[in-house]
């Protein structure tokens, strides 16, 4: 978010938490992108704030987290002191979460595979109305195909991303026999090492598809420790995931830090992943 929007997000999170009986004397920015994560102190709550147009997404994330917590899944949970829901205030959607202090060292590839397997097992125990991963690809494809939404994308790169997204989505999505509920974006940045053990966060991307779609977001070595995973399918999913990542970066309104670097890097990663296939 731009500085003015960020200031409004901070004040909205502060006011929302205070009205729910939580003491907020200080707000620290944990992450700033299309939506922001804020640590509220001294109540020690993590507030996620997004434009109100993302209310359905925020409410979905809270509901998925609530259901997964009920089956002891390794996930970050909504703050237990307030009702688990998304709040709308000042044209912003706010959800309040338990804050977890990260530990070091980082999680190993074997540890990543273990927690992802446990997460997938928990996801098989809940029932939510989640989109198929191909629906998410279709959204990325729409950004690529609309020149007004991605005006700086060259014709050659536009055609390249279109063909990659369209082709791999059709190929991977053709066989749905192994599909199940997934995290959607379980990259290492969405896995916290805490005193409660490794916990997945950012559950708004929950979707349906093969487990390889999730595995393709993690360390390459993790696949060796995930029983039954298809290495060839992981390579295809990794290329698809980088193509989706690149599509988001070329959006006119994308606010990811260091976006210009990641625009070029993302396309390079897609080509490298396709070469490996």
TACORLIN-V90158 format. One record per residue. PHI is phi in degrees with one decimal (999 if undefined). OMEGA is omega in radians with two decimals (none if undefined). Layout:
BEGIN
phi=(PHI & PHI)
omega=(OMEGA & OMEGA)
END
This chain:
BEGIN
phi=(999 & -68.9 & -51.2 & -65.7 & -66.2 & -63.3 & -59.4 & -65.6 & -64.0 & -61.9 & -67.9 & -67.9 & -64.3 & -60.5 & -66.3 & -61.0 & -64.3 & -62.9 & -67.2 & -92.9 & 90.4 & -100.9 & -82.2 & -129.7 & -106.1 & -147.9 & -129.1 & -118.2 & -79.3 & -92.5 & -152.5 & -131.2 & -145.4 & -61.0 & -129.3 & -119.2 & -114.5 & -127.5 & -96.0 & -99.7 & -127.2 & -88.3 & -66.0 & 56.8 & -116.4 & -99.3 & -102.2 & -105.3 & -127.0 & -141.7 & -56.2 & -59.1 & -62.6 & -99.6 & -59.0 & -60.0 & -64.9 & -65.2 & -65.3 & -62.5 & -60.5 & -63.3 & -65.7 & -61.5 & -62.5 & -62.2 & -68.2 & -68.4 & -61.6 & -66.5 & -111.2 & 58.1 & -74.2 & -80.1 & -134.1 & -69.5 & -108.6 & -58.9 & -61.9 & -72.5 & -81.9 & -131.3 & -62.6 & -75.2 & -159.6 & -96.7 & -110.3 & -112.3 & -154.1 & 54.0 & 61.1 & -130.3 & -103.1 & -123.8 & -126.0 & -116.1 & -128.9 & -64.7 & -91.4 & -116.2 & -76.3 & -69.5 & -109.5 & -115.8 & -80.3 & -67.0 & -76.1 & -74.7 & -55.7 & -65.6 & -65.7 & -62.1 & -60.6 & -63.2 & -70.8 & -67.8 & -62.5 & -67.6 & -65.0 & -63.3 & -62.4 & -67.7 & -62.8 & -71.7 & -96.2 & -117.9 & -128.5 & -132.4 & -84.2 & -113.1 & -70.7 & -78.8 & -60.1 & -65.8 & -66.7 & -68.1 & -62.9 & -61.6 & -66.2 & -63.3 & -63.3 & -63.7 & -64.9 & -67.5 & -78.3 & -97.8 & -65.8 & -74.0 & -81.2 & -132.8 & -67.3 & -92.2 & -78.8 & -67.9 & -59.9 & -65.4 & -71.1 & -63.7 & -64.5 & -62.5 & -66.9 & -58.7 & -64.4 & -67.6 & -61.4 & -65.7 & -68.3 & -69.9 & -61.9 & -65.4 & -67.8 & -71.8 & -81.3 & -65.9 & -105.6 & -104.2 & -64.2 & -100.8 & -65.5 & -151.6 & -69.8 & -125.3 & -67.8 & 105.4 & -145.6 & -84.6 & -69.4 & -54.5 & -67.9 & -101.4 & -125.6 & -99.3 & -92.2 & -125.9 & -68.7 & -91.8 & 100.7 & -66.3 & -133.0 & -81.6 & -128.2 & 57.5 & -94.6 & -67.0 & -88.4 & -51.9 & -152.7 & -109.9 & 167.3 & -76.6 & -59.7 & -62.5 & -61.4 & -69.8 & -57.4 & -67.1 & -87.3 & -97.5 & -59.9 & -58.4 & -69.1 & -64.4 & -59.7 & -66.7 & -106.2 & -106.9 & -60.3 & 85.1 & -71.2 & -96.4 & -58.6 & -64.5 & -68.0 & -60.9 & -61.0 & -65.9 & -66.7 & -66.2 & -63.0 & -63.9 & -63.6 & -68.1 & -66.5 & -65.4 & -55.8 & -64.4 & -59.2 & -64.6 & -68.7 & -87.8 & -64.3 & -58.0 & -97.0 & -63.8 & -122.2 & -64.1 & -56.7 & 58.8 & -59.2 & -60.6 & -62.2 & -72.8 & -62.4 & -71.7 & -62.0 & -59.8 & -63.2 & -62.7 & -66.8 & -60.9 & -63.3 & -64.1 & -67.3 & -66.5 & -61.7 & -68.2 & -65.3)
omega=(3.06 & -3.05 & -3.13 & 3.12 & 3.14 & 3.11 & 3.13 & 3.11 & 3.12 & -3.12 & 3.11 & 3.10 & 3.14 & -3.09 & -3.13 & -3.14 & -3.13 & 3.13 & 3.10 & 3.05 & 3.14 & -3.11 & -3.14 & 3.07 & -3.07 & 3.11 & 3.13 & 3.14 & 3.11 & -3.13 & -3.13 & 3.06 & 3.09 & 2.97 & -3.06 & 3.00 & -3.05 & 3.04 & -3.12 & -3.09 & 0.13 & -3.13 & 3.11 & 3.09 & 3.02 & 3.12 & 3.02 & -3.06 & -3.14 & 3.05 & -3.06 & 3.07 & 3.11 & -3.10 & -3.12 & 3.11 & 3.14 & 3.13 & 3.10 & -3.14 & 3.13 & -3.12 & 3.10 & -3.13 & -3.13 & -3.12 & 3.12 & 3.09 & -3.14 & 3.12 & 3.07 & 3.08 & 3.11 & -3.10 & 2.98 & -3.02 & 2.98 & 3.14 & -3.05 & -3.09 & 3.14 & 3.12 & -3.12 & 3.13 & 3.05 & -3.10 & 3.09 & 3.12 & 3.08 & 3.12 & 3.09 & 3.07 & -3.07 & 3.00 & -3.02 & -2.98 & 2.99 & 3.07 & 3.13 & 3.09 & -3.12 & 3.10 & 2.98 & 0.11 & 3.10 & 3.13 & -3.13 & 3.07 & 3.11 & 3.09 & 3.10 & -3.14 & -3.12 & -3.10 & 3.10 & 3.08 & 3.11 & 3.10 & 3.11 & 3.10 & 3.12 & 3.13 & 3.10 & -3.10 & 3.14 & -3.12 & 3.07 & 3.12 & -3.07 & 3.13 & 2.99 & -3.11 & 3.12 & 3.06 & 3.10 & 3.08 & -3.14 & 3.10 & 3.10 & -3.14 & 3.12 & 3.09 & -3.13 & -3.05 & -3.11 & -3.09 & 3.11 & 3.12 & -3.12 & -3.00 & -3.06 & 3.13 & -3.10 & -3.14 & -3.11 & -3.13 & 3.09 & 3.13 & 3.14 & -3.14 & 3.11 & -3.10 & -3.13 & -3.14 & -3.08 & -3.07 & -3.11 & 3.11 & 3.13 & -3.10 & -3.09 & -3.08 & -3.08 & -3.12 & -3.07 & -3.08 & -3.07 & -3.08 & 3.03 & 3.07 & -3.09 & 2.98 & 3.11 & 3.09 & -3.09 & 3.10 & -3.07 & 3.10 & 3.11 & 3.08 & -3.10 & 3.01 & -3.04 & 3.09 & 3.04 & -3.06 & 3.12 & -3.11 & 3.04 & 3.08 & -3.13 & -3.03 & -3.11 & -3.12 & -3.13 & -3.11 & 3.11 & 3.13 & 3.11 & -3.11 & 3.13 & 3.10 & 3.06 & -3.10 & -3.11 & 3.10 & -3.02 & 3.09 & -3.10 & -3.09 & -3.09 & -3.10 & -3.14 & -3.07 & -3.13 & -3.04 & 3.04 & -3.11 & -3.13 & -3.09 & -3.13 & 3.12 & 3.09 & 3.13 & 3.13 & 3.14 & -3.14 & 3.09 & 3.12 & -3.12 & 3.10 & 3.08 & 3.08 & 3.10 & -3.13 & 3.12 & 3.13 & -3.08 & -3.11 & 3.05 & 3.12 & -3.04 & -3.14 & -3.10 & 3.11 & 3.08 & 3.13 & -3.06 & -3.09 & 3.09 & -3.04 & 3.02 & 3.14 & -3.11 & -3.13 & 3.12 & 3.09 & 3.14 & 3.09 & -3.10 & 3.12 & 3.13 & 3.10 & 3.10 & -3.14 & 3.09 & none)
END
